[in-house]
Amino acid sequence: MDRGKLVLDYSINNSDSRLSNAATVNLRGGILELAGNAGAPTSETALSLTMVRAHSTLSLLSNGGQTVTLNLTSGLVRAVSTGVVNFATNDPANAVFTVGGGAANNSAGILGGWATYNGDRWATRNGSNQIVAHAGTVQNDKQLWTAADHVIIDGATTGLVQTGEISSLILDSGS
């Protein structure tokens, strides 16, 4: 997909495969959206997803509380250093991004600075090979921060910084 928006709509016909199970999906900017069915879970499979360049969004939209699953059997690939992706959903409890191989978490426990979840959290690969939001560490006391923390500030901060570095910082409030 090269820029623009492509919506794969499963609301009426939930049984057809919109993507080839043997194909690599290339994202070169834009939005790829899978809109689920309201009466039954929706599942789509592709060989892999490659971020080629620019900012892309891969969106799973649950309809009526049904699960929407995208299975990438060979996994997730970042082809060049300019490709970034946001894994987005309207219902994190009913959106499943499953990857069979490819990109793994870095030493900081996230896929990397090139992958976010719902635009405000780092994307991480869990033990079930699903892409989910990294929980981070909600910690407003700067004195308790450590180098391994993905710190989330959600209120007024206190204390003095005791470490020279942290993994990342997310501001969840106007503080």
PyMOL commands that set and color helices and strands:
alter all, ss='L'
color gray80, all
select helices_A, chain A and resi 92-94+142-144
alter helices_A, ss='H'
color red, helices_A
select strands_A, chain A and resi 5-9+24-27+30-35+42-51+55-61+68-78+84-89+95-99+115-117+121-125+130-133+137-138+150-153+168-171
alter strands_A, ss='S'
color yellow, strands_A
deselect
rebuild
show_as cartoon
